[in-house]
Amino acid sequence: MPSPTIAPFGSWKSPITAGSIVADSVRLGQIELEGDDIYWVEMRPQEGARNVVVRRAADGSVADVTPAPFNVRTRVHEYGGRSFVVDGGVVYFSNFADQRVYRQNPGSEPRPLTPAVDLRYADGVLDRRRGRMICIREDHTVDGREAVNTLVSLDLEHDGEGDVLVSGADFYSSPALSPDGTRLAWMAWNHPNMPWDGVELWTARIADDGSLEGASIVAGGPTESILQPEWSPDGVLHFVSDRSGWWNLYRIVDGYAQPLAPMDAEFGAPQWGVGMKTYAFESAGRIVCEFNQRGIWGLASIDTETLELTVIDSPYTDTGRGDIKASPGQIVFEASSATEPDAIIRLNADTGGMDVFKRSEEVEVDEGYLSIPETIEFPTDDGLTAHAFYYPARNADYDGPTDERPPLLVVSHGGPTGAASTSFSLAYQFWTSRGIAVADVNYGGSTGYGTEYRRRLNGRWGVVDIADCVNAAQYLVDRGDVDVDRLIIRGGSAGGYTTLASLTFRDVFKVGASYYGVADLEALAKETHKFESRYMDSMVGPYPERRDLYVERSPIHHTEMLSCPIILLQGLEDKIVLPNQAEMMVAALKKKGLPVAYLPFEGEQHGFRKAENVIRALEAELYFYSRILGFDLAADIEPVHIDNL
């Protein structure tokens, strides 16, 4: 094997291109089981980011169910989530373009069930006895009025808007029907709470006419986060709660919430998208579940008689992708690891054997170009510690000069209530294989480390997250891993805010990239959609009472403190962080004379999905860093216009 070429970090030639990241790649989602058939959703960048329901039949054949141009994606809460159900081979789904619910019989074209008005539907559960689907409805039909959320029933044979079953709360999710069809459970919460702050778990009897009666709260409240109510096959209500300081599993027994296998681990994740599933019943006697300990996910089973938890051996370290389903003898879930891309996997419940049905990426990369993340815990402000995954620069063909350390790209994840994971990411390998190290930071406020850690950010967004990103970089500098003069920070959405705030309020990073990031917290509080319209109450403070904090922590009001270049990338149809946030920041940077690049993308929303835009964004970011940090690129890419350079 030839000796590695010595070349400056950042200039290494890599087989991992921006194009290879989206070539033959899909984003996998929602899993449903019906008999021996397995269904899932594929988001396909090469098809204009269309979401397609796919079916794997018992004979192993795989075929698309929903035809073009239909795009199976709901906009409830803007982030969407569970968007289809299946019954007897008939698929009922939300279509992105018009948000109508469609019925698709096998071999037929989809036909609409709901009218062509501004109503959105999601998170359905089939009530077969009554020929209906119970789901969330979000009403946007009145201009200037906040959207109205309810639980409704939709007739599966006849058109209509749906009959309201439950109303009055600001938000609903997770309707769950008991196996005998006599009881319904659901979650409800109100402003200013987010679902990870406090949720009520309700149940009611279903009357002969299909209405609900005797509704009552059985768990939860303003300071208890509830997730995923689910009935066992023998009719016992289960759910996830953080009442112990960790999202653990419980069941209702004689009116009491009984813990199942309590432990310092998270059996859930923040419900950004509706319909998230992290446990399922393989039988009345066995629960299969996903759990997270210190940022690493695993699989386990729980015996419902003995309550003994048994860890299931698995090569995967990120199983908390949002869906796991089970039926007698099989468990189907979505998972990945540091070296294996996200995939739909079936686990034989009896033998433990695993079959991969679909990978999100089919690109094979030699292990010599793969960087394996190191879990690090580092000291941060107030005598605390925080967490990150560190990916060293790695390329089998190159080494850096002995007197040089690589640049470091610090990644601030979105949310901010969210988490970095060890899931295989060609996008990260894109950087590390070019000689740029990556630190993916789980700053205080991230999930996976218990409720106390998650609540570190309450009232301190723009303080704790910045400190943890800065201290992660400083830790790696002090350890001798990276170059203190070439520290980069980048993030999207809430991570874009942390990026802009870190570049404004701290003099540590030399350059940054903001993807649809927040520059003005006050504008976000005023202009964002219903689901997040009061999120800032807990993250910053109640608005307008604490307007002073919003101004104090908004980069747009302190551009005089900026001293380094920034590239901003923005979807022009973003309804969560409006494009004017990026545009204000660009104008301020131009006025100050700092190098700045701005790439707006037509047709993109909050997160880039189209293949050509994903490629352009990543290459533009690399080009920008090369010009600012002064390293040569190993391959030609399309230049980016940079003002003030």
C-alpha positions in Angstrom: 0.0 0.0 0.0 1.5 3.4 -1.0 2.4 5.9 1.6 -0.1 8.7 2.1 0.5 12.0 0.3 1.3 14.9 2.6 -1.0 17.8 1.8 -2.6 20.7 3.6 -5.8 19.9 5.6 -8.8 20.9 3.6 -7.2 20.2 0.2 -7.4 16.4 0.2 -9.0 14.8 -2.7 -12.0 12.7 -1.7 -14.2 10.2 -3.4 -17.1 11.5 -1.4 -18.6 14.3 -3.5 -21.7 16.4 -2.9 -23.3 14.5 -5.7 -22.7 11.2 -4.2 -24.5 12.3 -1.0 -27.8 12.5 -2.9 -27.1 10.0 -5.7 -29.5 7.1 -5.4 -30.3 8.3 -1.8 -33.6 8.5 -0.1 -34.8 9.6 3.3 -36.7 6.8 5.0 -39.8 7.3 7.2 -43.0 6.0 8.7 -43.3 2.2 8.8 -46.6 0.3 8.8 -47.3 -3.4 9.0 -50.3 -5.2 7.6 -50.2 -9.0 7.7 -47.0 -10.0 5.9 -46.8 -6.8 4.0 -44.5 -4.0 5.1 -45.0 -0.3 4.1 -42.7 2.7 4.5 -42.1 6.2 3.1 -39.2 7.2 0.9 -38.4 10.9 0.3 -36.5 11.0 -3.0 -34.4 14.1 -3.7 -34.0 13.1 -7.3 -37.8 13.3 -7.8 -38.1 16.8 -6.5 -38.2 15.6 -2.9 -41.4 13.6 -3.5 -42.5 11.3 -0.7 -43.6 7.9 -1.9 -45.3 5.0 0.0 -43.5 1.8 -0.8 -44.8 -1.8 -0.1 -42.8 -4.9 0.4 -45.0 -7.9 -0.2 -44.7 -11.3 1.5 -43.0 -12.7 -1.6 -40.2 -10.1 -1.2 -41.3 -7.9 -4.1 -41.0 -4.2 -3.6 -43.1 -1.6 -5.4 -44.3 2.0 -5.2 -47.9 2.4 -4.0 -48.5 6.1 -4.5 -48.0 7.3 -8.1 -46.4 10.6 -9.3 -47.1 13.4 -8.8 -48.6 12.6 -5.4 -46.4 13.5 -2.5 -47.2 11.8 0.8 -46.5 14.5 3.4 -48.6 16.4 5.9 -48.0 19.9 7.0 -49.7 19.6 10.4 -47.5 21.6 12.9 -45.5 22.5 9.7 -43.1 19.6 10.6 -45.6 17.0 9.6 -45.0 13.4 10.6 -47.3 10.3 10.3 -49.1 10.8 7.0 -50.7 7.5 5.9 -52.5 4.5 7.1 -53.3 1.2 5.4 -56.3 -1.1 5.6 -56.8 -4.2 3.5 -54.3 -2.9 1.0 -56.1 0.4 0.7 -53.8 3.4 1.5 -55.2 6.6 3.0 -52.7 9.5 2.8 -52.2 13.2 3.0 -51.0 14.8 -0.2 -48.5 17.7 0.2 -49.6 20.0 -2.6 -53.2 20.4 -1.5 -53.2 18.7 2.0 -56.2 16.7 1.1 -56.6 13.1 2.3 -56.8 10.6 -0.5 -57.9 7.0 -0.7 -56.0 4.7 -3.0 -57.4 1.3 -3.7 -55.0 -1.3 -5.2 -54.6 -0.8 -8.9 -56.5 2.5 -8.9 -55.7 6.2 -9.0 -56.0 8.0 -5.7 -59.3 9.9 -5.1 -59.8 12.7 -2.6 -61.8 12.1 0.6 -61.5 15.7 2.0 -62.5 18.9 0.3 -60.3 21.4 -1.5 -60.1 23.8 1.4 -57.2 24.8 3.7 -57.4 21.8 6.1 -54.6 19.6 7.1 -54.8 16.0 8.5 -52.2 13.7 10.2 -51.6 10.9 12.6 -54.6 8.8 11.7 -55.8 5.6 13.4 -58.3 3.3 11.8 -61.6 2.6 13.5 -62.6 -0.3 11.4 -65.8 -1.1 13.3 -67.2 2.3 12.4 -65.6 2.7 8.9 -63.7 5.8 9.8 -60.3 7.2 10.6 -59.6 9.2 13.7 -56.9 11.9 13.2 -55.6 15.4 13.8 -57.2 18.1 11.8 -55.6 21.5 11.6 -57.9 24.3 10.2 -56.3 27.1 8.3 -59.5 28.2 6.5 -59.8 31.7 8.2 -57.2 34.2 7.2 -55.6 36.1 10.1 -56.8 33.5 12.7 -54.5 31.1 14.4 -54.9 27.6 13.1 -57.4 25.5 15.0 -56.5 22.0 16.0 -59.0 19.2 16.7 -59.4 15.5 16.7 -61.9 14.4 14.0 -63.3 11.3 12.5 -63.2 10.9 8.7 -65.7 8.7 6.9 -63.6 6.3 4.7 -66.2 5.9 2.0 -67.8 9.4 1.7 -66.2 12.8 1.2 -66.2 15.4 4.0 -64.2 17.6 6.3 -64.6 15.2 9.3 -66.7 15.3 12.4 -65.1 16.9 15.5 -64.6 14.5 18.4 -62.4 16.6 20.7 -61.7 20.4 20.7 -60.6 23.2 23.0 -56.9 22.5 23.4 -54.3 24.3 21.3 -52.7 21.0 20.1 -53.6 17.3 19.8 -51.6 14.2 18.7 -51.3 10.5 19.0 -54.9 9.2 18.9 -54.8 5.5 20.0 -57.8 3.1 19.8 -58.1 0.2 22.2 -58.0 -3.3 20.6 -61.8 -3.8 21.2 -62.6 -0.4 19.7 -64.4 0.9 22.9 -61.8 3.5 24.2 -59.7 6.2 22.7 -56.6 7.7 24.2 -54.9 10.9 22.9 -52.5 13.7 23.9 -53.3 17.3 24.3 -51.4 20.4 25.3 -51.7 24.2 25.3 -49.6 27.3 24.8 -46.9 28.1 25.9 -45.9 24.4 26.3 -44.2 22.3 23.7 -44.9 18.5 23.9 -41.6 18.0 25.7 -42.6 20.5 28.4 -46.0 19.3 29.5 -48.8 17.2 28.0 -52.1 15.8 29.2 -52.9 12.1 28.4 -56.7 11.7 28.0 -59.0 8.7 27.6 -62.7 8.4 26.8 -65.3 5.8 26.0 -66.6 5.6 22.5 -70.4 5.8 22.4 -72.6 3.8 20.1 -73.0 6.8 17.8 -69.2 7.2 17.6 -68.9 10.2 19.8 -66.8 10.3 23.0 -68.0 10.3 26.5 -66.5 10.3 30.0 -63.3 12.0 28.8 -60.7 12.3 31.6 -57.0 13.0 32.2 -55.1 9.8 33.3 -51.6 11.2 33.3 -49.5 14.2 32.5 -49.9 17.9 33.2 -48.1 21.2 32.6 -44.7 20.0 33.7 -44.8 16.3 32.7 -43.9 15.3 29.2 -45.9 12.4 27.8 -45.2 10.5 24.6 -46.8 7.7 22.5 -49.9 6.4 24.3 -50.4 2.8 23.1 -52.8 0.0 24.0 -51.3 -3.4 24.5 -53.1 -6.3 22.7 -54.9 -7.2 25.9 -56.1 -3.6 26.3 -53.7 -2.0 28.8 -52.8 1.6 28.2 -49.0 2.3 28.0 -47.1 5.6 27.5 -43.8 7.3 27.9 -43.3 9.9 30.7 -40.4 12.0 32.0 -41.9 12.1 35.6 -38.8 10.3 36.9 -36.4 12.7 35.2 -36.0 10.4 32.2 -38.5 9.4 29.4 -39.4 5.9 30.7 -42.2 3.5 30.0 -45.3 3.3 32.1 -48.7 1.5 32.0 -52.0 2.3 33.7 -52.9 -0.5 36.3 -55.9 0.1 38.5 -55.7 3.8 37.9 -52.0 3.9 38.8 -49.1 4.7 36.5 -46.8 1.7 36.9 -43.2 2.1 35.7 -41.8 -0.6 33.5 -38.0 -1.3 33.8 -37.1 2.2 35.2 -33.6 3.3 34.3 -31.5 6.4 33.5 -32.3 6.2 29.8 -34.6 7.9 27.4 -37.3 5.7 25.8 -38.5 8.6 23.7 -37.4 11.7 21.8 -38.9 15.2 21.3 -42.1 15.0 19.2 -41.3 17.4 16.4 -43.2 15.3 14.0 -46.5 13.6 15.0 -46.8 9.9 15.2 -43.4 9.1 16.5 -43.0 5.5 17.8 -40.2 4.2 20.0 -41.9 1.1 21.3 -44.3 -1.6 20.0 -46.0 -4.8 21.1 -44.7 -8.0 19.6 -47.3 -9.7 21.7 -49.3 -9.1 24.9 -46.3 -10.5 26.8 -43.5 -8.7 25.0 -42.7 -5.0 24.3 -39.8 -4.1 22.0 -38.4 -0.7 22.5 -35.7 1.8 21.6 -33.7 3.5 24.3 -31.0 6.2 24.5 -28.2 6.3 27.0 -25.8 9.3 26.7 -26.6 9.8 23.1 -26.3 6.2 22.0 -29.4 4.3 21.0 -30.1 0.6 21.5 -32.9 -2.0 21.3 -34.4 -4.0 24.1 -37.4 -6.1 25.0 -39.5 -6.0 28.1 -41.4 -9.0 29.5 -44.7 -7.5 30.6 -45.2 -10.2 33.3 -41.7 -10.0 35.0 -40.9 -6.5 33.8 -37.4 -7.7 33.0 -35.6 -5.7 30.3 -33.3 -7.6 28.0 -31.0 -5.7 25.6 -31.1 -7.0 22.0 -27.7 -7.4 20.4 -27.5 -5.1 17.4 -24.8 -3.4 15.3 -26.8 -0.2 15.3 -26.2 2.8 17.5 -29.0 5.1 16.3 -32.4 3.3 16.5 -34.3 6.4 17.6 -35.2 7.4 14.1 -38.9 7.8 14.9 -40.5 4.4 14.0 -40.6 0.9 15.2 -43.5 -1.5 14.6 -44.1 -5.2 15.6 -46.4 -8.1 15.0 -46.1 -11.7 16.2 -42.6 -13.0 15.3 -41.2 -9.8 13.8 -40.0 -6.3 14.6 -39.5 -3.8 11.9 -37.6 -0.6 12.6 -35.4 2.2 11.2 -31.8 2.3 12.3 -28.2 3.2 11.5 -24.7 3.3 12.9 -21.5 5.2 12.4 -20.7 3.0 9.4 -24.1 1.9 8.2 -26.6 4.3 6.6 -30.2 4.5 7.8 -32.2 1.5 6.8 -35.5 -0.4 7.2 -34.7 -3.6 9.1 -36.7 -6.6 10.1 -35.7 -8.5 13.3 -36.9 -12.1 13.7 -38.3 -12.1 17.2 -37.5 -15.8 17.7 -34.0 -16.2 16.2 -32.6 -12.6 16.5 -31.7 -12.6 12.8 -31.9 -9.3 10.9 -32.7 -8.5 7.3 -32.2 -5.1 5.7 -35.0 -4.3 3.3 -34.0 -0.8 2.2 -31.0 1.4 2.8 -31.2 5.2 2.5 -27.9 5.2 0.6 -26.4 2.6 -1.7 -23.1 4.3 -2.2 -20.2 2.2 -0.9 -17.3 4.0 0.6 -14.0 2.3 1.5 -13.5 2.3 5.2 -10.2 4.2 4.7 -12.2 7.3 4.0 -14.6 7.0 6.9 -14.2 8.8 10.2 -15.6 7.0 13.2 -17.0 9.4 15.9 -15.5 9.5 19.3 -17.9 10.3 22.2 -16.5 13.1 24.2 -17.6 14.8 27.4 -16.0 18.1 28.1 -16.0 20.9 30.8 -18.2 23.9 30.1 -19.5 26.9 32.0 -20.9 26.9 35.5 -18.8 23.8 36.5 -20.8 21.5 34.3 -20.0 19.1 31.5 -21.5 18.8 28.0 -21.3 16.2 25.2 -20.3 15.9 21.6 -19.3 13.4 18.9 -15.9 14.1 17.4 -15.0 13.0 13.9 -11.3 13.3 13.2 -10.0 14.2 9.7 -9.4 10.9 7.9 -8.4 9.9 4.3 -6.4 6.8 3.6 -4.6 8.7 0.8 -3.5 11.7 2.7 -1.8 13.0 5.9 -1.5 16.6 6.9 1.9 18.2 7.6 3.4 17.3 10.9 3.4 21.0 12.0 -0.2 21.5 11.1 -3.6 20.7 12.7 -6.8 20.4 10.8 -9.6 23.0 10.7 -12.6 22.1 13.0 -16.2 22.3 11.9 -18.4 22.6 14.9 -22.0 21.6 14.2 -24.9 23.0 16.3 -27.9 20.8 15.8 -31.4 22.2 15.2 -34.4 22.3 17.6 -32.9 23.5 19.8 -34.7 20.7 21.6 -33.1 17.9 19.6 -29.9 15.9 19.5 -26.9 14.9 17.4 -26.5 11.2 16.9 -23.9 8.7 15.6 -26.0 8.0 12.5 -23.9 7.5 9.4 -23.6 10.8 7.6 -21.9 11.1 4.2 -22.3 14.8 4.7 -19.9 14.7 7.6 -17.6 12.3 5.8 -17.6 14.9 3.0 -15.7 17.2 5.4 -13.5 14.7 7.3 -12.3 13.0 4.1 -11.1 16.5 2.9 -9.1 17.0 6.1 -11.6 19.0 8.1 -12.5 17.6 11.5 -16.1 17.7 12.7 -17.5 18.1 16.3 -21.3 17.5 16.5 -22.3 19.1 19.8 -25.1 18.0 22.1 -25.2 21.2 24.0 -27.2 21.7 27.2 -30.8 21.4 26.2 -30.2 18.4 24.0 -32.2 15.2 24.5 -30.8 11.8 25.4 -29.3 12.8 28.7 -32.4 13.2 30.9 -34.9 15.9 31.7 -32.5 18.0 33.8 -30.0 18.2 30.9 -32.8 18.9 28.5 -34.0 21.8 30.7 -30.6 23.5 30.9 -31.6 25.6 28.0 -34.8 26.9 29.5 -34.5 30.7 29.7 -30.9 30.5 28.5 -31.1 29.8 24.7 -28.3 32.0 23.3 -26.2 31.4 26.4 -25.8 27.7 27.2 -25.7 26.5 23.6 -23.1 29.1 22.7 -20.9 28.3 25.7 -21.1 24.5 25.0 -20.1 25.0 21.3 -17.2 27.2 22.2 -16.0 24.9 25.0 -16.2 21.9 22.7 -13.9 23.6 20.2 -11.6 24.8 23.0 -11.4 21.2 24.5 -10.3 19.8 21.1 -7.8 22.7 20.7 -6.3 22.0 24.1 -6.1 18.3 23.4 -4.0 19.1 20.3 -6.5 17.8 17.8 -7.4 20.9 15.8 -6.1 24.3 14.7 -7.2 27.2 17.0 -6.9 29.6 14.1 -9.3 27.7 11.8 -12.4 27.0 13.9 -15.7 27.0 11.9 -19.2 26.8 13.2 -22.3 25.9 11.2 -25.9 25.0 11.9 -29.4 25.0 10.5 -32.6 26.5 11.9 -32.1 26.8 15.7 -28.5 25.6 15.1 -28.3 28.5 12.6 -29.2 30.8 15.5 -26.5 29.3 17.7 -24.1 29.8 14.8 -24.9 33.4 14.2 -25.0 34.2 18.0 -21.6 32.4 18.5 -20.1 34.5 15.7 -21.6 37.7 17.1 -21.1 37.3 20.9 -17.9 35.3 21.1 -14.5 35.8 19.3 -13.6 32.2 18.8 -14.7 31.0 15.4 -13.1 32.4 12.2 -16.0 31.7 9.8 -19.5 30.2 9.9 -22.5 29.0 7.8 -26.1 29.5 8.7 -28.7 27.4 7.1 -32.2 29.1 7.5 -31.0 30.3 10.9 -32.6 32.8 13.3 -31.1 36.3 13.4 -33.9 38.1 15.2 -35.6 36.3 18.1 -38.3 38.9 18.3 -39.2 38.5 14.7 -39.3 34.7 15.2 -41.7 35.1 18.1 -43.9 37.4 16.1 -43.9 35.7 12.7 -43.5 31.9 13.1 -46.2 29.3 12.8 -48.6 28.2 15.6 -46.7 25.1 16.8 -43.6 27.2 17.8 -45.2 30.5 18.3 -44.8 30.3 22.1 -41.7 28.1 22.1 -39.5 31.1 23.0 -41.4 31.6 26.3 -39.5 28.7 27.7 -36.3 29.1 25.8 -35.8 32.9 26.3 -38.7 34.4 28.3 -42.3 35.4 27.9 -42.8 37.9 25.1 -43.4 40.8 25.1 -42.7 41.0 28.9 -39.1 40.1 28.4 -38.5 41.8 25.1 -35.2 43.0 26.5 -33.8 39.4 26.4 -35.0 39.0 22.8 -33.1 42.1 21.8 -30.1 41.3 23.9 -29.6 37.8 22.4 -30.5 38.6 18.7 -27.4 38.8 16.4 -29.2 41.3 14.2 -29.2 43.9 16.9 -25.4 43.5 17.6 -23.8 43.4 14.2 -21.2 45.8 15.4 -19.7 42.9 17.4 -19.3 40.7 14.3 -15.8 40.4 13.0 -15.8 37.3 10.7 -17.2 36.1 7.4 -20.5 34.2 7.1 -22.3 32.3 4.4 -26.1 32.2 4.7 -28.4 29.7 2.9 -32.2 30.0 2.9 -35.3 28.4 1.4 -37.6 31.0 0.0 -40.8 29.1 1.0 -39.7 28.6 4.6 -42.7 29.3 6.9 -40.8 28.5 10.1 -37.8 30.9 9.8 -38.9 33.4 7.2 -36.4 34.5 4.5 -36.3 38.1 5.9 -34.2 36.8 8.8 -31.3 35.8 6.5 -31.8 38.9 4.3 -31.5 41.3 7.3 -28.3 39.6 8.3 -26.8 39.8 4.8 -27.6 43.5 4.6 -25.9 44.1 7.9 -22.8 42.2 7.0 -22.5 43.9 3.6 -22.8 47.3 5.4 -20.1 46.4 7.8 -17.8 45.3 5.0 -17.4 41.7 6.2 -17.1 38.9 3.6 -20.6 37.5 3.1 -22.3 35.1 0.7 -26.0 34.5 0.4 -27.7 31.6 -1.5 -31.5 31.7 -1.6 -33.3 28.6 -3.0 -36.6 28.8 -4.8 -39.0 26.0 -3.9 -37.3 25.0 -0.7 -38.8 25.2 2.8 -37.3 24.6 6.2 -34.6 22.2 5.2 -33.3 21.5 1.7 -34.8 18.4 0.0 -34.1 18.8 -3.8 -31.0 17.0 -5.0 -29.6 19.9 -7.0 -30.0 22.3 -4.0 -28.4 20.0 -1.5 -25.4 19.7 -3.9 -25.2 23.4 -4.5 -25.4 24.3 -0.8 -22.7 21.9 0.3 -20.3 22.8 -2.5 -20.9 26.5 -1.9 -20.1 26.1 1.8 -16.8 24.3 1.0 -15.9 27.0 -1.5 -16.6 29.7 1.0 -14.4 28.1 3.7 -11.6 27.6 1.2 -11.5 31.3 0.3 -11.7 32.5 3.8 -9.3 30.0 5.4 -6.9 30.0 2.5 -6.7 26.3 1.4 -6.8 25.0 -2.2 -9.6 22.7 -3.3 -8.7 19.4 -4.8 -11.4 19.6 -7.5 -13.1 22.4 -9.3 -16.6 23.5 -8.0 -18.9 26.3 -9.0 -17.7 29.5 -7.4 -19.9 31.5 -5.0 -20.2 35.3 -5.2 -18.7 36.7 -2.0 -19.3 40.4 -1.2 -16.5 42.4 0.5 -13.8 39.9 -0.5 
